[in-house]
Amino acid sequence: MSFRSEAFLKSEFGIDESVLRISNMAEKEIERVFKSIESVREYNQLKVIKAMQSNNVSDSHFGGTTGYGYDDRGREVLDSVYADVFKAEDALVRHNIVSGTQALALCMYGNLRPGDELLSVTGKPYDTLEEVIGIRGEGGGSLKEFGITYRQVELLPEGDINIEGIKEAISDKTKMVLIQRSRGYSWRSSIKLDQMERVISFIKELKSDIIVMVDNCYGEFVEEKEPIEVGADIAAGSLIKNPGGGLAPTGGYIVGKEEYVRKAAYRLTCPGLGKHVGSTLGHNRLLFQGLFMAPHVVAESLKGAVYCAEIMRRLGIISSPGPEEKRGDIIQAIRFNNAESLIAFCQGIQKGSPVDAYVTPQPWDMPGYESPVIMAAGTFIQGASIELSADAPIKEPYIAYMQGGLVYEHVKLGVTIAVQKLLEQGIVKI
């Protein structure tokens, strides 16, 4: 950190000398980790550029259509670019997929039928999928209400996928297996692609016609491969997370085998129309450009997560993953063990934001979640978790989940202010 930056942090943000000292020590310690992140970023950046070149992306593809959106060439080329980047047969990329949850729901509703079974092999899925599946909530048209059953295989105590449990759980009814790559709101490691490849291979040996679906949210461009490359049949995610690069204003994507993507598209629109309709309303350029920026932005966010992990290690606060652990998503989980510390951390992250820094977030009953949630999100795009945010359900063991950061310097500032807040409240000592 330069002398001028340190002086600015002291005078303008009120950062204590002891906090700056621990920050400088942390950065020196993690330099080699940053080099590894940059290596992955370079490969993924080249991959995205090549996909755009191979599909002859032109500024003529950036215009929008209205109404039905027939013959929207930009939409069609964007699908082809995504298919190439993710090494898939087909892709569906749309601004009117409102979230990663909807993208996943489209895959499920499109490819599951009454009497089929959905099996999660990574334990309980992310909270917002519970009402989609029918784990909780009634009367909303869940999979359960359509006669689609659900079971789950819990992860092993150390966080690995339970191979023997999968073997026992798969039956003739099992039509789709769900793998959630990210940790979600749970204290477990993300699923790395080498582990995912072994699990998918094992599943296919047991029952070759099973559809393996991956919840790819928070995982895109973290490693050099993507789930389709290691055997997944279909994967989905949100454009206001990694692949939107901080520029996509909304949207989601689905990639995978043509048959499964087509059926998901039928669910988004209707049978017979599928991918052939859907006006883009001028969003194409931002979706293309966001994908172009995504490898760089993901790398910046990963650097911020590593910085946070090292700072927490030095403060004696448990976080996961550790600063030098291999990562499969952009999320950094920090366990505070009490509500006061967790809330103070999230409020500190908000105070370091470029947007709504004057706002003090408080826990509230957010739709789709079973307990009050605090969300620090001073973002340009509402709910964009590729921008720096930190959120947590207010329940034991009081874990904050920090993710995102368009630029490393912003994550560093947010974490530094959060540590300053913890110091001022006597929660930590330096």
Protein Blocks (a to p, Z undefined) as FASTA:
>chain_A
ZZklmmmmmmmnopafklmmmmmmmmmmmmmmmmmmmmmmmmmmmmmmmmmmmnopafkl
mpccehjopailklmmmmmmmmmmnopabdcddfklgbfklmmmmmmmmmgcehiacddf
ebjadfklmmmnopgoehkopaklnopacddddddfkopacfklmmmmpcfklmbdcddf
bgmjaddddddfklmmmmmmmmmmmommbccdddfehkgokbmbdfklnopabdcddfkl
mknnomaggdcddeddfklmmmmmmmmmmghklmmgccekhpmmmmmmmmmmmmmmmmmm
mmmmmmmmmmmmmnopacdddfkbccfbfbdcddehiaklmmmmmmmmmmmpcghklpcc
dddddehiabdcddddddfbghiakbccdddddddehiaddeejjbfklmmmmmmmmmmm
mmmnomacZZ
